[in-house]
């Protein structure tokens, strides 16, 4: 069987692409290796999605998934390993199966960036976590640290503050990268102690994490912070390992034109995975709509020829 469209990734970009594609009459499937919803499922509170003043991320993800499924899009559980083009048809190889489609939308988003410092792997799951909403409650009443100065670090620090006895917010510069609105809230929160211009050097413990060693970027002074858990939120890298390097920019993001089509005709990109300036749920959803509409137009044109 050949699908009209295979969408890789079930975050807001992939799910909205599925809605637009199925409504345009395309035989569509989404391939996803995880639960639907993407990164937003690990966000406690979303306040900047148009028309919804406040919503839990997992709830919004589930609503999007149900909406996409209601129009007839298939959901395939799979981990894509490679994509090849044979003539006009794409072959998508997963670990166990292969699928064929006329067009592809890559909407795989990004994955958490690692610090790559001693102890990070050793204490993963034993005092180091990349998901505050999943693991924060396990450390209720304890001292915690968050690393990073972007929106994720600031937002998660505010989510964890009511649960923690104390939070150290460790950021390598004096200025936050995240929005002023969040930075202001952080500065007003009594149990958040800022460790600005410090970088993490090492995680230390025996069976579980006991402390994080941080080093000043101004005078090399070192501090030991005794904490039960550390949440690094230092950004994300694009999930594009299955794509040809020639399609990517130097950071690994998929390069697309104004129609969201890549250098390979018929292979489109949408959401956080593409090279662009603003990565938000609403911009991902918008990309999904644009890419799917262009896919539908392209197929219509092919039929006409
Ligand atoms: P980000 O904006 O890239 O911020 C990453 C932070 O980690 C930066 O402060 C960076 O420091 C720091 N960092 C990077 N590498 C580091 C290292 N090796 N050691 C120590 N610190 C390091 O990532 P993000 O906060 O995850 O956000 C990703 C995207 O999602 C952004 O576009 C963001 O706006 C969006 N987002 C939006 C919301 C919202 O709208 N509410 C919420 C979450 C995320 P420097 O600043 O010095 O580079």
Boltz pocket constraint, residues with backbone or C-beta under 6 A from the ligand:
constraints:
  - pocket:
      binder: B
      contacts: [[A, 48], [A, 114], [A, 115], [A, 147], [A, 148], [A, 149], [A, 150], [A, 151], [A, 152], [A, 153], [A, 155], [A, 171], [A, 172], [A, 173], [A, 175], [A, 176], [A, 177], [A, 178], [A, 199], [A, 200], [A, 233], [A, 234], [A, 235], [A, 236], [A, 277], [A, 278], [A, 279], [A, 280]]
      max_distance: 6.0
